Amino acid sequence: MINAEKGSIWSRGYRSRQKYAQDLPNLVQAGLRKANAFRIAGPDGINVILSPTYLNEICNHPALRLEPVAGEELNSHIAGFEVFAQLEINHVISDVVRTKLTRRLDWHEISPRETALQTLSRLTSLIFVGEKVGRNPDWSRILTSYNVEVFTASNELKLWPKPLRSLAARFIPSCRQLRQYIREARAILEPVVDSRLEAEEYGDEKEYPDVITWLKEASQRAGEPHDPVLAQMMLAAGAFQTSSDLLSQVLLDLSARKDWNTLIEELRQEIVSALHGTGWKKIALNDLKLLDSALKETQRLKPASILAMPRYASEQIDLADGTIIPKGSTTYVANVAMRDPKIYTNPDTFDPYRFLRSREAGNSSAYLVSTSPEHIGFGLGRYECPGRFYVANITKIVLCHMLLKYDIKFSETCSAAPVTSGIRLESNPDARILVRRRQEEILI
């Protein structure tokens, strides 16, 4: 085991969890130097870490399941975290996701992360819950705050031994705050859901093209009940975190390049050309090839996590090379292939044209939404992200508005490099860019 510690069961467990939280990238590299599969002590127990060489063999294995480990990792059995218990109806939510989903003229500093989170929160809320709730500032505040606080609370909780976490969560301020957010969310959304149900009983056939309706219909088809408030919060957690992190990091990556001015001008020309003829049609988004390439390159260099594809082994699995994954174990794949020099030239360099060249050479996996063993930003196999098309489209739409309506440049007072927090890899919350209003070439 890579991070084994000596001492009593409590002291060594605490030190192992601390080392995992503070130095996971180096622990993973140390493990891979020794073997293609190794064990590591995580906050929830002993995990099996696999090299990317096993990706094709495990990505669709029926005995490797996502739901049990995701619920465990996110403490879904503890009050305040029950939003993530909705993973048990993941097939219902996935069905919905797959089938439906300042004018200042001077330079001024903004936080890409905060701007991305707030912008996407408002936009996603309108799509998910409709006009009435989506335009309620308290709803956006609750969802945005919950999605920031939940990771703080989770990290604090994981410093405690598992048997004590339910008790500790009653007293940890961040965990108590999560429960308050859920109560506030119920107070806003439940009356809307109840009024729709009451109207239906009286024969009102008005249609509401939003996720509230789609979740209800998918749940009825599956014959399974769902909690509309918790389901909305879980969907928002996935949509906000993935899209806002990708958006904030690509803004940093674009503005931090030495040729940022030329690159951004190329992107603007592509946007104008794509939108000029058709407006906001799907074909226009498909024509944003350089923008698509830049986003995929950002995701290659900064995926959401250091360890990917968490799975629970429901039975013993014997891999082709003799490696055994024990029944009941949790496995991850080390997220290192996307910086492998055998796969990518200059793998540590942000090259926004990388996947555009690959796409023009006929590589069908060079699109942002494509998955492959060489790029698992959206996962791989049976559990690849069902919302990746939504994330790609919504991120492109927001970027089109930002690049056409604002000049941007990097603030030299900070770093564009991401930061680690346990298993998570996040855009730097302290990073800043400079923006100023410009006259867009076309009205969008």
C-alpha positions as CSV (number, residue, x, y, z in Angstrom):
1,M,0.0,0.0,0.0
2,I,1.4,3.3,-1.1
3,N,0.5,5.5,1.9
4,A,0.6,3.0,4.7
5,E,1.4,4.6,8.1
6,K,2.6,3.1,11.4
7,G,0.9,3.6,14.8
8,S,-2.5,2.9,16.3
9,I,-5.5,2.2,14.0
10,W,-6.8,5.8,14.6
11,S,-3.6,7.7,14.3
12,R,-2.4,5.9,11.2
13,G,-5.8,6.2,9.6
14,Y,-5.8,10.0,10.2
15,R,-2.3,10.4,8.8
16,S,-3.1,8.3,5.7
17,R,-6.2,10.4,5.1
18,Q,-4.2,13.6,5.5
19,K,-1.5,12.4,3.1
20,Y,-4.2,11.4,0.6
21,A,-5.9,14.8,0.8
22,Q,-2.6,16.8,0.5
23,D,-0.4,14.8,-1.8
24,L,-2.5,12.6,-4.0
25,P,-0.8,13.4,-7.3
26,N,2.6,12.3,-6.0
27,L,1.2,9.2,-4.3
28,V,-0.4,8.1,-7.6
29,Q,2.9,8.7,-9.5
30,A,4.8,6.7,-6.9
31,G,2.4,3.9,-7.2
32,L,2.5,3.7,-11.0
33,R,6.3,3.6,-10.8
34,K,6.0,0.4,-8.9
35,A,3.1,-1.4,-10.6
36,N,0.2,-1.0,-13.0
37,A,-2.2,-1.8,-10.1
38,F,-1.7,-0.8,-6.5
39,R,-3.6,-0.1,-3.3
40,I,-4.0,3.3,-1.6
41,A,-5.7,4.2,1.7
42,G,-8.4,6.8,1.0
43,P,-10.8,8.6,3.3
44,D,-13.4,5.8,2.8
45,G,-11.1,2.8,3.0
46,I,-8.6,1.0,0.8
47,N,-8.9,1.7,-2.9
48,V,-7.4,-0.2,-5.9
49,I,-5.8,2.2,-8.4
50,L,-5.3,1.0,-11.9
51,S,-3.1,2.2,-14.8
52,P,-4.8,3.5,-17.9
53,T,-3.6,0.4,-19.6
54,Y,-6.7,-1.4,-18.2
55,L,-9.2,1.1,-19.6
56,N,-10.5,-0.9,-22.5
57,E,-10.8,-4.0,-20.3
58,I,-12.8,-2.4,-17.4
59,C,-14.8,0.4,-19.0
60,N,-17.8,-1.7,-19.8
61,H,-17.4,-4.5,-17.2
62,P,-20.8,-5.4,-15.8
63,A,-19.4,-6.1,-12.3
64,L,-17.9,-2.6,-11.9
65,R,-20.7,-0.3,-10.8
66,L,-20.6,3.5,-10.3
67,E,-23.6,4.1,-8.0
68,P,-22.4,2.4,-4.7
69,V,-19.0,4.1,-4.7
70,A,-20.4,7.5,-5.8
71,G,-22.9,7.5,-3.0
72,E,-20.2,6.4,-0.5
73,E,-17.7,9.0,-1.7
74,L,-20.3,11.8,-1.4
75,N,-21.6,10.7,2.0
76,S,-25.2,10.3,0.6
77,H,-26.4,8.5,3.7
78,I,-25.8,11.6,5.8
79,A,-28.3,14.4,6.2
80,G,-27.3,17.4,4.1
81,F,-25.7,15.1,1.5
82,E,-28.9,13.2,0.6
83,V,-29.0,15.1,-2.7
84,F,-26.5,12.5,-4.0
85,A,-28.7,9.6,-2.9
86,Q,-30.5,10.4,-6.2
87,L,-27.7,8.4,-7.8
88,E,-29.8,5.4,-7.0
89,I,-32.3,6.6,-9.7
90,N,-29.4,7.5,-11.9
91,H,-30.9,5.8,-14.9
92,V,-34.0,8.1,-14.6
93,I,-31.9,11.2,-14.4
94,S,-29.5,10.0,-17.2
95,D,-32.5,9.4,-19.4
96,V,-33.6,13.1,-18.9
97,V,-30.1,14.4,-19.4
98,R,-29.5,12.4,-22.6
99,T,-32.9,13.1,-24.3
100,K,-33.9,16.6,-23.1
101,L,-31.2,18.9,-21.9
102,T,-21.9,45.1,-16.6
103,R,-21.1,47.3,-19.4
104,R,-17.9,48.9,-18.0
105,L,-15.6,50.2,-20.8
106,D,-12.4,50.2,-18.7
107,W,-10.3,47.2,-17.9
108,H,-11.4,45.6,-14.6
109,E,-10.6,42.4,-12.8
110,I,-13.0,39.5,-12.4
111,S,-12.8,36.0,-11.1
112,P,-13.3,33.5,-13.9
113,R,-14.5,30.9,-11.5
114,E,-17.1,33.1,-9.8
115,T,-18.3,34.6,-13.1
116,A,-18.6,31.1,-14.7
117,L,-20.5,29.7,-11.7
118,Q,-23.0,32.6,-11.4
119,T,-23.6,32.8,-15.2
120,L,-24.1,29.1,-15.6
121,S,-26.2,28.9,-12.5
122,R,-28.7,31.4,-13.9
123,L,-28.8,30.0,-17.3
124,T,-29.1,26.3,-16.2
125,S,-31.8,27.2,-13.7
126,L,-34.0,28.7,-16.5
127,I,-33.6,25.4,-18.4
128,F,-34.0,23.1,-15.5
129,V,-36.9,24.7,-13.5
130,G,-38.5,27.2,-15.9
131,E,-39.1,31.0,-15.7
132,K,-40.8,31.3,-12.4
133,V,-38.2,29.5,-10.3
134,G,-35.3,30.0,-12.6
135,R,-35.5,33.8,-12.3
136,N,-35.7,33.7,-8.5
137,P,-32.4,35.0,-7.2
138,D,-32.8,33.0,-4.1
139,W,-32.9,29.7,-6.1
140,S,-29.7,30.6,-7.9
141,R,-28.1,31.6,-4.7
142,I,-29.0,28.3,-3.0
143,L,-27.8,26.1,-5.8
144,T,-24.6,28.0,-6.3
145,S,-23.8,28.1,-2.5
146,Y,-24.7,24.4,-2.1
147,N,-22.4,23.4,-4.9
148,V,-19.5,25.3,-3.3
149,E,-20.2,24.3,0.3
150,V,-20.8,20.6,-0.4
151,F,-17.1,20.0,-1.3
152,T,-15.9,21.9,1.7
153,A,-18.2,19.9,4.0
154,S,-17.2,16.6,2.3
155,N,-13.5,17.3,2.8
156,E,-14.0,18.2,6.5
157,L,-16.2,15.2,7.1
158,K,-13.7,12.8,5.5
159,L,-11.1,13.7,8.2
160,W,-13.3,11.8,10.6
161,P,-13.4,8.0,10.8
162,K,-16.4,6.6,8.9
163,P,-18.2,5.3,12.0
164,L,-18.3,8.8,13.5
165,R,-19.2,10.8,10.4
166,S,-23.0,10.8,10.8
167,L,-22.5,12.1,14.4
168,A,-19.8,14.6,13.3
169,A,-22.1,16.0,10.5
170,R,-24.6,17.2,13.1
171,F,-22.0,19.7,14.5
172,I,-19.7,20.6,11.6
173,P,-20.9,24.1,10.5
174,S,-20.5,23.4,6.8
175,C,-22.6,20.2,7.1
176,R,-25.3,22.1,9.0
177,Q,-25.4,24.7,6.3
178,L,-26.0,22.1,3.6
179,R,-29.2,21.0,5.5
180,Q,-30.3,24.6,5.6
181,Y,-29.9,25.0,1.8
182,I,-32.0,21.9,1.2
183,R,-34.8,23.3,3.4
184,E,-34.7,26.6,1.6
185,A,-34.7,24.8,-1.8
186,R,-37.8,22.8,-0.7
187,A,-39.6,26.0,0.3
188,I,-39.1,27.4,-3.2
189,L,-39.7,24.4,-5.5
190,E,-42.2,22.2,-3.7
191,P,-45.1,24.8,-4.0
192,V,-44.5,24.9,-7.8
193,V,-44.5,21.2,-8.1
194,D,-47.6,20.9,-5.9
195,S,-49.5,23.6,-7.9
196,R,-48.7,21.8,-11.2
197,L,-50.0,18.5,-9.8
198,E,-53.2,20.2,-8.5
199,A,-53.8,21.8,-11.9
200,E,-53.4,18.4,-13.6
201,E,-56.0,17.0,-11.3
202,Y,-58.4,19.7,-12.5
203,G,-57.7,18.9,-16.2
204,D,-55.2,21.7,-16.9
205,E,-53.2,20.4,-19.9
206,K,-50.6,23.3,-20.0
207,E,-47.2,21.9,-20.9
208,Y,-44.0,22.9,-19.0
209,P,-40.9,22.1,-21.2
210,D,-38.4,21.9,-18.3
211,V,-36.6,19.3,-16.2
212,I,-39.3,19.2,-13.5
213,T,-41.7,17.8,-16.1
214,W,-39.1,15.5,-17.8
215,L,-38.0,14.0,-14.5
216,K,-41.6,13.3,-13.5
217,E,-42.3,11.6,-16.9
218,A,-39.1,9.6,-16.8
219,S,-39.8,8.5,-13.3
220,Q,-43.3,7.4,-14.2
221,R,-42.0,5.4,-17.2
222,A,-39.5,3.7,-14.9
223,G,-42.1,3.0,-12.3
224,E,-39.9,4.6,-9.6
225,P,-40.6,7.5,-7.3
226,H,-38.2,10.5,-7.2
227,D,-37.8,13.5,-5.0
228,P,-38.0,16.5,-7.4
229,V,-36.1,18.9,-5.1
230,L,-33.2,16.5,-4.5
231,A,-33.1,15.4,-8.1
232,Q,-32.9,19.1,-9.3
233,M,-30.1,19.8,-6.8
234,M,-28.2,16.7,-8.0
235,L,-28.6,17.6,-11.6
236,A,-27.5,21.2,-10.9
237,A,-24.4,19.9,-9.0
238,G,-23.3,18.0,-12.1
239,A,-24.1,20.7,-14.6
240,F,-22.7,23.6,-12.6
241,Q,-19.4,22.0,-11.5
242,T,-18.5,20.5,-14.8
243,S,-19.4,23.4,-17.0
244,S,-18.3,26.2,-14.7
245,D,-14.9,24.6,-14.0
246,L,-14.4,24.0,-17.8
247,L,-15.4,27.6,-18.6
248,S,-13.3,29.2,-16.0
249,Q,-10.2,27.2,-16.8
250,V,-10.5,27.8,-20.6
251,L,-10.7,31.5,-20.0
252,L,-7.5,31.3,-18.0
253,D,-5.8,29.1,-20.6
254,L,-6.7,31.3,-23.5
255,S,-5.7,34.6,-21.8
256,A,-2.5,33.2,-20.4
257,R,-1.0,32.3,-23.8
258,K,1.7,34.6,-25.2
259,D,-0.3,34.9,-28.5
260,W,-3.6,35.4,-26.6
261,N,-4.7,38.4,-28.7
262,T,-4.2,36.6,-32.0
263,L,-5.9,33.4,-30.7
264,I,-8.9,35.2,-29.4
265,E,-9.3,37.1,-32.6
266,E,-9.3,33.8,-34.5
267,L,-12.0,32.5,-32.2
268,R,-14.1,35.6,-32.7
269,Q,-13.9,35.2,-36.5
270,E,-14.9,31.6,-36.2
271,I,-17.9,32.5,-34.0
272,V,-19.1,35.3,-36.3
273,S,-18.8,33.1,-39.4
274,A,-20.7,30.2,-37.7
275,L,-23.5,32.4,-36.3
276,H,-23.9,34.9,-39.2
277,G,-25.7,32.5,-41.5
278,T,-27.8,30.3,-39.2
279,G,-28.0,32.0,-35.8
280,W,-28.2,29.8,-32.7
281,K,-28.7,26.5,-34.4
282,K,-27.0,23.2,-33.6
283,I,-25.1,23.4,-36.9
284,A,-23.6,26.7,-35.8
285,L,-22.2,25.1,-32.6
286,N,-20.9,22.2,-34.6
287,D,-19.0,24.7,-36.8
288,L,-17.0,26.1,-33.8
289,K,-14.2,23.7,-34.4
290,L,-11.3,25.8,-33.0
291,L,-13.4,26.6,-29.9
292,D,-14.2,22.9,-29.5
293,S,-10.5,22.0,-29.8
294,A,-9.5,24.6,-27.2
295,L,-12.1,23.3,-24.7
296,K,-11.0,19.7,-25.2
297,E,-7.4,20.7,-24.7
298,T,-8.3,22.5,-21.5
299,Q,-10.1,19.4,-20.3
300,R,-7.0,17.3,-21.2
301,L,-4.7,19.4,-19.1
302,K,-7.2,19.9,-16.2
303,P,-9.7,17.1,-15.9
304,A,-12.1,17.2,-13.0
305,S,-10.2,14.7,-10.9
306,I,-6.8,13.1,-10.3
307,L,-8.4,9.6,-10.2
308,A,-11.1,8.8,-12.7
309,M,-13.9,6.3,-13.2
310,P,-14.7,5.3,-9.6
311,R,-16.2,1.8,-9.5
312,Y,-17.4,-0.8,-7.0
313,A,-16.6,-4.4,-7.7
314,S,-19.7,-6.5,-7.1
315,E,-17.6,-9.7,-7.7
316,Q,-14.0,-10.7,-8.1
317,I,-12.6,-9.6,-11.4
318,D,-9.6,-11.4,-13.0
319,L,-7.9,-9.1,-15.5
320,A,-6.0,-10.4,-18.5
321,D,-2.5,-9.9,-17.0
322,G,-3.4,-11.8,-13.8
323,T,-4.3,-8.8,-11.8
324,I,-7.2,-9.5,-9.4
325,I,-9.7,-6.9,-8.3
326,P,-11.2,-8.3,-5.1
327,K,-15.0,-8.4,-4.6
328,G,-16.2,-5.4,-2.6
329,S,-13.3,-3.2,-3.5
330,T,-13.4,0.3,-4.9
331,T,-11.3,1.0,-8.0
332,Y,-10.2,4.1,-9.8
333,V,-8.1,4.7,-12.9
334,A,-5.1,7.0,-12.5
335,N,-5.9,10.0,-14.8
336,V,-2.4,10.2,-16.4
337,A,-2.9,9.1,-20.0
338,M,-3.9,12.6,-21.0
339,R,-0.4,13.8,-20.2
340,D,1.4,10.8,-21.7
341,P,4.2,11.9,-24.1
342,K,3.7,8.6,-26.0
343,I,0.2,9.8,-26.9
344,Y,0.6,13.6,-27.0
345,T,3.4,15.8,-28.3
346,N,4.5,18.3,-25.7
347,P,1.8,17.0,-23.3
348,D,2.3,19.7,-20.7
349,T,1.7,22.6,-23.1
350,F,-1.7,24.1,-23.8
351,D,-2.1,23.8,-27.6
352,P,-5.6,25.0,-28.6
353,Y,-5.1,23.8,-32.1
354,R,-4.1,20.2,-31.1
355,F,-7.5,18.6,-31.5
356,L,-8.4,20.7,-34.5
357,R,-5.4,19.3,-36.3
358,S,-6.4,15.8,-35.2
359,R,-10.0,16.3,-36.3
360,E,-8.8,17.5,-39.8
361,A,-6.7,14.4,-40.0
362,G,-9.9,12.3,-39.6
363,N,-9.7,11.4,-35.9
364,S,-13.3,10.8,-34.9
365,S,-12.4,11.0,-31.2
366,A,-11.0,14.6,-31.5
367,Y,-14.4,16.2,-30.7
368,L,-15.0,17.6,-27.2
369,V,-17.9,15.2,-26.6
370,S,-16.0,12.1,-27.8
371,T,-14.5,9.7,-25.3
372,S,-11.5,7.4,-25.8
373,P,-8.9,5.7,-23.7
374,E,-6.5,8.6,-24.6
375,H,-9.0,11.2,-23.3
376,I,-11.3,10.3,-20.5
377,G,-12.4,13.9,-19.5
378,F,-16.0,12.7,-19.7
379,G,-15.3,9.1,-18.7
380,L,-15.4,6.0,-20.8
381,G,-17.7,3.1,-21.5
382,R,-21.1,2.4,-19.8
383,Y,-20.8,5.3,-17.4
384,E,-19.5,8.0,-19.7
385,C,-21.0,11.4,-18.8
386,P,-24.6,11.5,-20.2
387,G,-24.6,15.3,-19.9
388,R,-21.5,16.0,-21.9
389,F,-23.4,17.3,-24.9
390,Y,-25.3,19.8,-22.7
391,V,-22.0,20.8,-21.0
392,A,-20.3,21.3,-24.4
393,N,-23.2,23.3,-25.9
394,I,-23.9,25.6,-22.9
395,T,-20.1,26.3,-22.4
396,K,-19.8,27.2,-26.1
397,I,-22.8,29.5,-25.9
398,V,-21.5,31.4,-22.9
399,L,-18.0,31.7,-24.4
400,C,-19.4,33.1,-27.7
401,H,-21.1,35.9,-25.7
402,M,-18.0,36.6,-23.6
403,L,-15.5,36.6,-26.5
404,L,-17.6,38.7,-28.8
405,K,-18.7,41.2,-26.1
406,Y,-15.6,41.5,-24.1
407,D,-11.8,42.0,-24.5
408,I,-10.0,39.7,-22.1
409,K,-6.4,39.4,-20.9
410,F,-4.7,37.6,-18.1
411,S,-3.9,39.3,-14.8
412,E,-0.2,38.7,-14.1
413,T,-0.8,38.9,-10.4
414,C,-1.8,35.3,-10.2
415,S,-1.4,31.8,-11.6
416,A,-3.5,30.0,-14.2
417,A,-2.4,26.6,-12.8
418,P,-5.2,24.5,-11.3
419,V,-5.1,23.5,-7.6
420,T,-5.6,20.1,-6.0
421,S,-8.0,19.3,-3.2
422,G,-7.9,15.6,-2.4
423,I,-9.1,13.7,-5.5
424,R,-10.4,16.9,-7.1
425,L,-8.5,19.1,-9.6
426,E,-10.0,22.7,-9.6
427,S,-9.4,25.9,-11.5
428,N,-7.5,28.3,-9.3
429,P,-10.1,30.2,-7.2
430,D,-7.7,33.1,-6.7
431,A,-6.9,33.5,-10.4
432,R,-8.1,36.7,-12.1
433,I,-8.6,38.0,-15.7
434,L,-9.0,41.5,-16.9
435,V,-12.1,42.3,-19.1
436,R,-13.6,45.4,-20.7
437,R,-16.6,45.9,-22.9
438,R,-16.2,45.9,-26.7
439,Q,-18.6,46.3,-29.6
440,E,-19.6,42.8,-30.9
441,E,-19.4,42.2,-34.6
442,I,-22.9,40.8,-34.7
443,L,-25.8,41.0,-32.2
444,I,-26.3,37.7,-30.4
